Amino acid sequence: MGKSTLFNRLTRSRDALVADFPGLTRDRKYGTGEMFERDYLVIDTGGLSGEEVGIDQYMARQTLAAVAEADAMMFIVDGKQGLNAGDEFIAQQLRETGKPVFLIINKTDRVDPDQAAAEFYGLGFAEVYSIAAVHGRGVSSMMDDILGHFPADETSETLAVDENAEPSIRIAFVGRPNVGKSTLVNRILGEERVIAFDEPGTTRDSIFIPFERDGQPYTLIDTAGVRRRSRVNETIEKFSIIKTLDAIREAHVVIMLVDAHDSVTDQDAHLLGLILDAGKALVLAINKWDGLESDERDLIKHQLEIKLPFLDFAEKHFISALHGTGVGLLYKSIHAAYDSAMLKVPTSRLTRILENAVQMHQPPLVSGRRIKLRYAHQGGSNPFLIVIHGNQTDKVPPAYERYLINYFHKTLKLTGTQVKIEFKTGENPFEGKRNNLTPRQIHKKKRLMKFAAGKK
């Protein structure tokens, strides 16, 4: 129908996943926009058909939840396909809400708008608009009319932002398909906010969900599961993976979920590598922990130590998203990881730590010359970046760099976040300049050369 295309047009974004594929959108996606100096909030939904079974039944619940929240509905129909029985069913459901309904006839760019709209007037809606969402034709005039149905101060008051509020911590839930990401998001929220269905690939788009707990705002990001590249064939899944990688980059903290029943796979290690490359703070959650025997739990813990030794900085939690076991303990690790990733350390302290590290273990000699590390300062947060200045820093061996990383990490007592080091070599002011000798130095040089010649 083009609901997601219109959503992106109204929010002036590319947040909603769009493809020529029916039923692509499944969860509710929220977005804000502004036209004619009026603010508004729009909700993209998966749609209704009247014949919902399986996962479509869960999609219908999401749509009806959005209808209950909304002040008005945009009922979007396909101008190319014409009126069908499903449209009549949806029209009846929307009329029963008693809320304003605006009938939007989309995809009228290559047909006569009046002719396309003629058969839809039978649905009984007074407000009918013909548009082409993909090109934007008719969208501005439509929104001008729709926004005119509401008081001018209503939308601005609804979307007012408290400038003194605590910053929102963005948390991305990442893992393989069917590992329990959506179930965990719903458990944290205490409601069925995203679809959790026993089918791999249920979540296709990244869903950003504002949430507040004990006065602290969060943004939970439910993402699509990521499989091995060799198994990814559908174009839809490729775009979903791109959205997941974007969500990782936008997050402050990433919760990586591992399925305890499938042990630790190579794909888990690959995903963790992507998170570490992005430099994000990390919390590891081993899900579906309930019901495992003692020897099975010991095996999982052993595999974590063997396959993921590079995650010694991250907190690990053994949870059950379905039953809620251990979920509440995640908050402490989330805050510890966030605080460590966003920590600000003065240059003087970082330089003292560097001096202590060098005093305990000197850098190696390179071509007979000792590498000199002079001072350090912070180069960024999330990841925690330390810039070290000195001589021959381009020749610092990886083993010594790891030593410095571990030393800084331990001294600063960081949790759940990596330390990254960037070396800067100071320029030699005399490089490329000829050394001009004094007359006395020239005389002394000649005497030495004459003496050396006589020895031969």
C-alpha positions as CSV (number, residue, x, y, z in Angstrom):
1,M,0.0,0.0,0.0
2,G,2.9,2.3,0.6
3,K,2.4,3.0,4.4
4,S,6.2,2.9,5.1
5,T,6.9,5.1,2.1
6,L,4.5,7.7,3.3
7,F,5.9,7.4,6.8
8,N,9.4,8.2,5.5
9,R,8.0,11.1,3.5
10,L,6.2,12.6,6.5
11,T,9.2,12.2,8.9
12,R,11.7,13.2,6.2
13,S,13.8,10.1,7.1
14,R,14.6,6.7,5.9
15,D,13.8,5.1,9.2
16,A,11.1,2.7,7.9
17,L,12.3,-0.3,5.8
18,V,10.7,0.0,2.3
19,A,10.6,-2.6,-0.4
20,D,8.1,-3.9,-3.0
21,F,7.1,-6.7,-0.7
22,P,3.7,-7.1,1.1
23,G,3.7,-7.5,4.9
24,L,7.2,-6.1,5.3
25,T,6.3,-3.9,8.3
26,R,5.4,-5.9,11.3
27,D,6.0,-3.8,14.5
28,R,4.8,-0.3,15.3
29,K,7.4,2.4,14.3
30,Y,7.1,5.9,15.6
31,G,8.4,9.1,14.0
32,T,8.0,12.8,14.3
33,G,7.7,15.4,11.6
34,E,6.9,19.0,10.9
35,M,5.0,20.8,8.2
36,F,3.6,24.3,8.0
37,E,5.1,25.0,11.4
38,R,3.1,22.2,12.9
39,D,4.6,19.2,14.7
40,Y,3.1,15.8,14.6
41,L,3.8,12.2,15.5
42,V,3.1,9.4,13.1
43,I,3.0,5.6,13.6
44,D,3.8,3.1,10.8
45,T,2.0,-0.2,11.2
46,G,1.8,-3.6,9.6
47,G,-1.7,-3.3,8.4
48,L,-4.9,-5.4,8.7
49,S,-6.5,-7.9,6.4
50,G,-9.3,-9.6,8.4
51,E,-7.8,-13.1,7.9
52,E,-5.0,-13.0,10.4
53,V,-3.4,-16.3,11.4
54,G,0.1,-17.1,12.7
55,I,2.4,-14.1,12.8
56,D,-0.2,-12.0,11.0
57,Q,-2.3,-12.2,14.1
58,Y,0.5,-10.6,16.1
59,M,0.9,-7.9,13.4
60,A,-2.8,-7.1,13.7
61,R,-2.5,-6.6,17.5
62,Q,0.3,-4.1,16.9
63,T,-1.9,-2.2,14.4
64,L,-4.9,-2.1,16.7
65,A,-2.6,-0.9,19.5
66,A,-1.5,2.0,17.3
67,V,-5.1,2.7,16.4
68,A,-6.0,2.9,20.1
69,E,-3.1,5.4,20.7
70,A,-3.8,7.7,17.7
71,D,-5.9,10.8,17.6
72,A,-6.7,10.1,13.9
73,M,-6.1,7.4,11.3
74,M,-4.8,7.6,7.8
75,F,-6.5,4.7,5.9
76,I,-4.2,4.0,2.9
77,V,-5.5,2.1,-0.1
78,D,-3.9,1.2,-3.4
79,G,-5.2,3.3,-6.3
80,K,-3.7,0.9,-8.9
81,Q,-5.3,-2.3,-7.5
82,G,-8.7,-0.7,-6.7
83,L,-11.2,-1.5,-4.0
84,N,-11.2,-5.0,-2.5
85,A,-13.0,-6.8,0.3
86,G,-10.1,-6.3,2.7
87,D,-10.5,-2.5,2.4
88,E,-14.1,-2.7,3.3
89,F,-13.3,-4.8,6.4
90,I,-10.7,-2.3,7.6
91,A,-13.0,0.7,6.9
92,Q,-15.7,-0.9,9.1
93,Q,-13.1,-1.4,11.9
94,L,-11.9,2.1,11.7
95,R,-15.4,3.6,11.7
96,E,-16.2,1.7,14.9
97,T,-13.4,3.6,16.8
98,G,-15.3,6.9,16.4
99,K,-12.0,8.7,15.6
100,P,-11.3,10.9,12.5
101,V,-10.4,8.7,9.5
102,F,-8.7,10.2,6.4
103,L,-8.9,8.0,3.3
104,I,-5.6,8.2,1.4
105,I,-5.5,6.8,-2.1
106,N,-1.9,6.1,-2.9
107,K,-0.1,5.2,-6.1
108,T,-2.1,7.5,-8.3
109,D,1.0,8.8,-10.2
110,R,0.2,6.9,-13.5
111,V,-3.6,6.9,-13.3
112,D,-6.3,9.5,-13.4
113,P,-6.7,10.5,-9.7
114,D,-10.4,11.1,-10.0
115,Q,-11.0,7.8,-11.7
116,A,-8.9,6.0,-9.1
117,A,-10.9,7.6,-6.3
118,A,-14.3,7.0,-7.7
119,E,-14.9,3.5,-6.4
120,F,-13.4,4.3,-3.0
121,Y,-16.1,6.9,-2.2
122,G,-18.4,4.0,-1.5
123,L,-16.5,3.4,1.7
124,G,-18.3,6.3,3.2
125,F,-15.4,8.6,4.2
126,A,-15.8,12.3,3.7
127,E,-12.1,13.1,3.7
128,V,-10.5,11.6,0.6
129,Y,-7.0,12.4,-0.8
130,S,-5.2,11.1,-3.9
131,I,-1.4,11.1,-3.6
132,A,1.8,9.4,-4.8
133,A,3.9,8.9,-1.7
134,V,7.0,7.8,-3.5
135,H,7.2,11.1,-5.4
136,G,5.5,13.3,-2.8
137,R,2.7,14.4,-5.1
138,G,-0.3,15.7,-3.1
139,V,1.3,15.0,0.3
140,S,1.8,18.6,1.3
141,S,-1.7,19.7,0.5
142,M,-3.1,16.6,2.2
143,M,-1.1,17.3,5.5
144,D,-2.2,21.0,5.4
145,D,-5.8,19.9,5.4
146,I,-5.4,17.1,8.0
147,L,-3.4,19.3,10.4
148,G,-6.1,21.9,10.1
149,H,-8.6,19.6,11.8
150,F,-6.6,19.9,15.1
151,P,-6.0,22.9,17.4
152,A,-2.7,24.7,16.6
153,D,-1.4,24.2,20.2
154,E,-2.3,20.6,20.5
155,T,0.6,19.0,18.6
156,S,3.3,21.3,20.0
157,E,2.2,20.7,23.5
158,T,2.2,16.9,23.0
159,L,5.7,16.9,21.5
160,A,7.3,19.3,24.0
161,V,10.8,18.3,25.1
162,D,12.2,18.9,28.5
163,E,15.7,20.4,27.9
164,N,16.7,19.6,31.5
165,A,15.8,15.9,31.3
166,E,18.5,13.2,31.8
167,P,20.0,12.1,28.5
168,S,18.5,8.9,27.1
169,I,20.7,5.8,27.2
170,R,20.3,4.0,23.8
171,I,20.4,0.2,24.2
172,A,20.5,-2.1,21.2
173,F,19.5,-5.8,21.5
174,V,21.6,-7.9,19.1
175,G,21.9,-11.6,18.3
176,R,21.2,-14.4,15.9
177,P,17.6,-15.0,14.8
178,N,15.1,-16.4,17.3
179,V,17.5,-15.8,20.2
180,G,14.9,-13.9,22.2
181,K,15.6,-10.2,21.6
182,S,12.0,-9.2,21.2
183,T,10.9,-11.3,24.1
184,L,13.5,-9.5,26.3
185,V,12.4,-6.0,25.1
186,N,8.8,-6.9,25.9
187,R,9.9,-8.2,29.3
188,I,11.7,-5.0,30.2
189,L,8.8,-2.8,29.0
190,G,6.2,-5.0,30.7
191,E,4.0,-5.1,27.6
192,E,3.8,-6.7,24.1
193,R,5.4,-3.7,22.4
194,V,7.2,-5.7,19.6
195,I,6.2,-9.0,18.0
196,A,7.8,-12.0,19.7
197,F,7.0,-15.1,17.6
198,D,8.6,-18.5,17.5
199,E,9.9,-18.0,14.0
200,P,13.4,-16.9,12.9
201,G,13.4,-13.5,11.2
202,T,10.2,-12.2,12.9
203,T,11.8,-8.7,13.4
204,R,12.8,-7.1,10.1
205,D,13.4,-3.5,11.0
206,S,15.1,-1.8,13.9
207,I,12.5,-0.5,16.3
208,F,13.4,2.4,18.6
209,I,11.3,2.5,21.8
210,P,11.5,5.3,24.4
211,F,11.2,4.0,27.9
212,E,11.7,5.4,31.4
213,R,12.6,3.7,34.7
214,D,13.2,5.4,38.0
215,G,13.5,8.8,36.3
216,Q,16.1,7.6,33.8
217,P,15.1,7.7,30.2
218,Y,16.2,4.9,27.9
219,T,15.7,4.1,24.2
220,L,15.4,0.3,23.6
221,I,16.4,-0.8,20.1
222,D,15.0,-4.1,19.0
223,T,17.0,-5.4,15.9
224,A,16.7,-8.1,13.3
225,G,18.6,-11.3,13.8
226,V,21.9,-11.6,11.9
227,R,22.8,-15.0,10.3
228,R,25.9,-16.1,8.5
229,R,26.4,-14.3,5.2
230,S,26.2,-17.5,3.2
231,R,22.7,-18.1,4.4
232,V,21.4,-14.6,3.6
233,N,19.6,-14.8,0.2
234,E,16.6,-12.5,0.4
235,T,17.1,-8.8,-0.3
236,I,14.8,-8.0,2.6
237,E,17.1,-9.8,5.0
238,K,20.1,-7.9,3.6
239,F,18.4,-4.6,4.3
240,S,17.5,-5.8,7.8
241,I,21.1,-6.6,8.6
242,I,22.1,-3.1,7.4
243,K,19.5,-1.7,9.8
244,T,21.0,-3.8,12.6
245,L,24.5,-2.6,12.0
246,D,23.2,1.0,11.9
247,A,21.5,0.4,15.3
248,I,24.8,-0.8,16.8
249,R,26.5,2.3,15.7
250,E,23.7,4.5,17.1
251,A,23.6,2.7,20.5
252,H,25.5,3.6,23.7
253,V,25.3,0.1,25.0
254,V,24.8,-3.2,23.1
255,I,23.2,-6.2,24.8
256,M,24.4,-9.3,22.9
257,L,22.1,-12.2,23.4
258,V,23.3,-15.8,23.1
259,D,21.0,-18.8,23.1
260,A,22.1,-21.2,25.9
261,H,20.5,-24.2,24.1
262,D,22.7,-23.6,21.0
263,S,25.9,-22.9,22.9
264,V,28.3,-20.4,21.5
265,T,28.5,-20.4,17.7
266,D,31.0,-18.9,15.3
267,Q,28.2,-16.4,14.2
268,D,28.0,-15.2,17.8
269,A,31.8,-14.5,17.8
270,H,31.4,-12.7,14.4
271,L,28.6,-10.5,15.7
272,L,30.7,-9.7,18.8
273,G,33.5,-8.7,16.5
274,L,31.3,-6.2,14.7
275,I,30.2,-4.7,18.1
276,L,33.8,-4.4,19.2
277,D,34.9,-2.9,15.9
278,A,32.2,-0.2,16.4
279,G,33.7,0.3,19.9
280,K,30.4,0.1,21.8
281,A,29.9,-0.7,25.4
282,L,28.8,-4.3,25.8
283,V,26.7,-6.5,28.1
284,L,26.5,-10.2,27.3
285,A,23.2,-12.0,28.1
286,I,23.0,-15.8,27.9
287,N,19.2,-16.4,27.3
288,K,17.0,-19.4,27.9
289,W,19.0,-20.3,31.0
290,D,16.0,-21.8,32.8
291,G,15.5,-25.6,32.5
292,L,19.2,-26.4,31.8
293,E,20.9,-29.1,33.8
294,S,23.9,-28.3,35.9
295,D,26.4,-30.0,33.6
296,E,24.9,-28.1,30.6
297,R,25.3,-24.8,32.4
298,D,28.9,-25.7,33.2
299,L,29.5,-26.5,29.5
300,I,28.2,-23.2,28.4
301,K,30.3,-21.3,30.9
302,H,33.4,-23.2,29.7
303,Q,32.6,-22.4,26.1
304,L,32.3,-18.7,26.9
305,E,35.8,-18.8,28.4
306,I,37.3,-20.8,25.5
307,K,35.5,-19.1,22.5
308,L,35.2,-15.6,23.8
309,P,38.3,-14.8,25.8
310,F,38.4,-11.3,24.5
311,L,35.3,-10.4,26.4
312,D,36.8,-10.3,29.8
313,F,35.9,-6.7,30.2
314,A,32.1,-7.3,29.7
315,E,29.6,-8.3,32.3
316,K,27.9,-11.6,31.7
317,H,24.3,-12.4,32.8
318,F,22.4,-15.7,32.6
319,I,18.8,-14.9,32.1
320,S,15.4,-16.1,30.9
321,A,13.7,-13.4,28.9
322,L,10.4,-15.4,28.8
323,H,10.1,-15.9,32.6
324,G,12.1,-12.7,33.7
325,T,14.8,-14.5,35.6
326,G,17.8,-12.3,36.0
327,V,16.5,-9.5,33.7
328,G,16.4,-6.9,36.4
329,L,20.1,-7.3,37.1
330,L,20.9,-6.1,33.6
331,Y,20.3,-2.4,34.6
332,K,23.4,-2.3,36.9
333,S,25.7,-3.6,34.2
334,I,24.1,-1.3,31.6
335,H,24.8,1.8,33.7
336,A,28.3,0.6,34.6
337,A,29.1,0.1,30.9
338,Y,27.5,3.4,29.9
339,D,29.3,5.4,32.7
340,S,32.6,3.8,31.7
341,A,32.1,4.5,28.0
342,M,31.2,8.1,28.6
343,L,33.9,8.8,31.3
344,K,35.9,12.0,31.0
345,V,39.4,11.9,32.4
346,P,41.8,14.9,32.5
347,T,45.0,14.9,30.6
348,S,47.1,15.1,33.8
349,R,45.7,11.9,35.2
350,L,46.1,10.0,31.9
351,T,49.7,11.1,31.6
352,R,50.4,10.0,35.2
353,I,48.9,6.6,34.4
354,L,51.1,6.4,31.3
355,E,54.2,7.3,33.2
356,N,53.5,4.6,35.8
357,A,52.9,2.0,33.1
358,V,56.2,2.9,31.3
359,Q,58.0,2.8,34.6
360,M,56.7,-0.7,35.4
361,H,57.4,-2.0,31.9
362,Q,59.6,0.0,29.5
363,P,58.8,0.1,25.7
364,P,61.2,-2.1,23.7
365,L,64.3,-0.8,21.8
366,V,63.9,-0.3,18.0
367,S,67.2,-0.1,16.1
368,G,69.0,0.6,19.3
369,R,66.7,3.5,20.3
370,R,64.1,3.3,23.0
371,I,60.5,4.2,22.1
372,K,59.6,7.3,24.1
373,L,55.9,7.8,25.2
374,R,55.7,11.4,26.6
375,Y,52.0,12.2,27.4
376,A,48.4,11.0,26.9
377,H,45.0,12.7,26.6
378,Q,41.5,11.5,25.9
379,G,40.5,11.5,22.3
380,G,36.8,10.5,22.6
381,S,34.1,8.5,24.3
382,N,32.2,5.4,23.5
383,P,34.7,4.0,22.7
384,F,37.0,5.3,25.3
385,L,39.9,6.6,23.2
386,I,43.3,7.5,24.5
387,V,45.8,9.4,22.3
388,I,49.4,8.9,23.3
389,H,52.2,11.2,22.0
390,G,55.9,10.3,21.7
391,N,58.7,9.3,19.4
392,Q,58.7,6.2,17.1
393,T,55.1,5.4,18.2
394,D,54.5,3.9,14.8
395,K,56.8,1.1,15.9
396,V,55.1,0.2,19.1
397,P,54.6,-3.6,19.0
398,P,51.0,-5.0,19.4
399,A,52.0,-6.8,22.6
400,Y,53.0,-3.6,24.3
401,E,49.9,-1.8,23.0
402,R,47.8,-4.6,24.7
403,Y,49.8,-4.1,27.9
404,L,48.9,-0.4,27.9
405,I,45.3,-1.1,27.1
406,N,45.0,-3.5,30.0
407,Y,46.9,-1.1,32.3
408,F,44.6,1.8,31.5
409,H,41.5,-0.4,31.8
410,K,42.5,-1.8,35.2
411,T,43.7,1.6,36.6
412,L,40.5,3.5,35.5
413,K,38.3,0.6,36.7
414,L,36.3,0.5,33.5
415,T,33.5,-2.0,33.1
416,G,31.8,-3.2,29.9
417,T,33.7,-0.9,27.6
418,Q,37.0,-1.2,25.6
419,V,40.0,1.1,25.7
420,K,41.3,2.1,22.3
421,I,44.7,3.7,21.9
422,E,45.9,5.9,19.1
423,F,49.6,6.8,18.8
424,K,50.9,10.1,17.6
425,T,54.6,10.7,16.7
426,G,55.9,14.2,17.3
427,E,57.6,15.8,14.3
428,N,61.4,16.3,14.5
429,P,62.0,20.0,14.0
430,F,65.5,19.3,12.7
431,E,64.5,16.6,10.2
432,G,65.7,17.5,6.6
433,K,67.8,20.5,7.8
434,R,71.6,20.6,7.2
435,N,73.8,21.1,10.3
436,N,75.9,24.2,9.6
437,L,79.4,23.9,11.3
438,T,81.3,26.7,12.9
439,P,84.8,27.6,11.7
440,R,86.3,25.9,14.7
441,Q,84.2,22.7,14.1
442,I,85.3,22.7,10.4
443,H,89.0,23.0,11.5
444,K,88.6,20.2,14.0
445,K,86.9,18.0,11.4
446,K,89.8,18.5,8.9
447,R,92.4,17.6,11.6
448,L,90.5,14.4,12.4
449,M,90.2,13.5,8.7
450,K,94.0,14.1,8.2
451,F,94.8,12.1,11.3
452,A,92.6,9.2,10.0
453,A,94.3,9.3,6.6
454,G,97.8,9.1,8.2
455,K,96.8,6.0,10.2
456,K,96.0,4.2,6.9
